[in-house]
Amino acid sequence: MIGGSDAVVEPFSKMKSEKGTYFVTGNHEEFYDGTQFLDMVKRSGIRVLSNEKIEIDGLQIVGVNYKATEKSQDFAEVLSKIELDQDKPSILLKHAPFDLATAENKGFDFQISGHTHLGQLFLFRFITRQVYHGYDYGLKKFGRMLVYTSSGAGTWGRRCA
């Protein structure tokens, strides 16, 4: 059991997975100093991937920070520092479903994103579909890469203080 202000992430401490649970930052962690929140995520047993690659049973998992990959050039630079074995399957965890061509050109097989909140409100759905070129929700193919965009976990706007 984690305590105090950790109540925000306490439900996540109950998740059990054989190969681990992983997290990447999004834009909401940047509304304020996200250090306290990220520390709570780590205490709940979730591994925060920060512009790094891990390998589990031959599967490469890369997690990138939102802030470090928000701009296309920065995203390309972050990926250039990560060695990806093209003979092994790979997953990219990236908050926003932008710059799909950059990820696909690097050789990723699968990208998991969120950020769009499925438009949150009915009419916003039309906007997010345009902004994210149809990759605003669900499983789609981009070249040879699969892209899954989640509608989110419902934690928007919560503070840790």
C-alpha positions in Angstrom: 0.0 0.0 0.0 1.3 3.4 -0.9 0.1 6.4 1.2 -0.4 10.1 1.5 -0.8 12.0 -1.8 0.0 8.7 -3.6 -3.7 8.0 -3.7 -3.8 9.3 -7.3 -1.7 6.4 -8.5 -2.7 3.8 -5.8 -5.1 1.9 -8.1 -2.1 1.3 -10.5 -0.1 -0.3 -7.7 -2.7 -3.2 -7.8 -2.0 -4.0 -11.5 0.0 -7.1 -11.9 1.7 -8.0 -15.1 4.2 -10.8 -15.8 6.5 -8.6 -17.9 6.1 -5.2 -16.2 4.0 -2.1 -16.6 5.5 0.9 -18.4 4.7 4.7 -18.5 5.8 7.6 -20.6 5.2 11.3 -19.9 2.5 13.3 -21.6 1.8 17.0 -21.9 -0.2 17.0 -18.6 2.9 16.2 -16.6 4.3 19.5 -17.9 1.6 21.8 -16.6 3.7 21.9 -13.4 6.8 20.2 -12.0 5.9 16.6 -12.6 8.7 15.2 -10.5 6.4 14.4 -7.5 3.9 12.6 -9.8 6.6 10.6 -11.6 8.0 9.6 -8.2 4.6 8.3 -7.2 4.2 6.4 -10.5 7.6 4.7 -9.8 6.6 3.9 -6.2 3.4 2.2 -7.5 5.7 -0.3 -9.3 5.4 1.2 -12.8 8.6 1.7 -14.7 8.9 5.2 -16.3 10.7 5.0 -19.7 12.5 8.2 -20.4 13.9 8.3 -24.0 15.2 4.8 -23.6 14.9 1.2 -24.8 14.4 -1.9 -22.7 14.3 -5.5 -24.0 12.0 -8.2 -22.6 12.2 -11.7 -24.1 13.4 -10.3 -27.4 10.8 -7.5 -27.6 12.2 -4.0 -27.8 10.2 -1.4 -25.9 11.1 2.2 -26.4 9.5 5.0 -24.3 9.9 8.7 -25.1 9.1 11.8 -23.1 6.5 14.1 -24.5 8.5 17.3 -24.0 11.6 15.8 -25.6 9.7 14.6 -28.7 7.0 17.3 -29.1 8.9 18.8 -32.0 9.6 16.7 -35.1 13.3 17.5 -35.1 13.7 16.7 -31.4 11.8 13.4 -31.9 14.2 12.4 -34.7 17.2 13.3 -32.6 15.9 11.2 -29.6 15.3 8.2 -31.9 18.7 8.6 -33.5 20.3 7.8 -30.1 18.4 4.6 -29.7 19.7 1.4 -31.2 16.9 -0.6 -32.7 17.6 -4.2 -33.9 15.5 -4.6 -37.1 15.5 -8.4 -36.6 13.5 -8.1 -33.4 10.0 -6.8 -32.8 9.6 -3.3 -31.4 7.1 -1.1 -29.7 7.2 2.6 -29.3 5.4 4.3 -26.4 4.8 7.9 -27.4 2.2 10.1 -25.9 0.9 11.9 -29.1 0.3 10.2 -32.4 2.5 12.7 -34.3 5.5 12.1 -36.6 4.4 8.6 -37.5 6.7 8.6 -40.6 9.7 9.2 -38.3 8.9 6.2 -36.1 8.1 4.0 -39.1 11.3 5.0 -40.9 13.3 4.1 -37.7 11.8 0.6 -38.1 9.2 0.4 -35.3 6.6 -2.3 -35.7 4.0 -0.8 -33.4 3.3 2.6 -31.8 1.0 3.1 -28.8 -0.2 6.6 -28.1 -2.9 8.6 -26.4 -3.2 12.3 -26.0 -6.3 12.8 -28.1 -8.8 11.8 -25.5 -11.0 10.6 -28.4 -11.9 14.3 -28.8 -13.5 14.3 -25.2 -16.6 15.9 -26.5 -18.6 14.8 -29.5 -17.8 17.7 -31.8 -14.1 17.7 -30.9 -13.9 14.3 -32.4 -14.1 15.9 -35.9 -11.3 18.2 -35.0 -9.0 15.5 -33.6 -9.6 13.3 -36.6 -8.3 16.1 -38.8 -5.4 17.2 -36.6 -4.2 13.6 -36.2 -5.0 12.5 -39.8 -7.3 9.8 -38.7 -4.9 8.4 -36.1 -6.9 10.0 -33.2 -8.3 6.7 -31.9 -8.1 3.0 -32.4 -5.9 0.6 -34.3 -4.7 1.7 -37.7 -1.8 0.9 -40.1 0.8 3.5 -41.1 3.0 2.0 -43.8 4.4 -1.2 -42.3 3.8 0.1 -38.7 0.7 -0.5 -36.6 -0.5 2.5 -34.5 -2.9 2.2 -31.6 -4.2 5.4 -30.1 -6.0 5.1 -26.8 -8.8 7.3 -25.6 -7.0 7.7 -22.3 -7.2 6.6 -18.7 -9.4 9.5 -17.4 -6.7 11.2 -15.3 -6.7 14.6 -17.0 -6.5 17.6 -14.7 -5.6 15.8 -11.5 -2.9 17.3 -9.3 -0.7 15.5 -6.9 -0.4 18.1 -4.2 
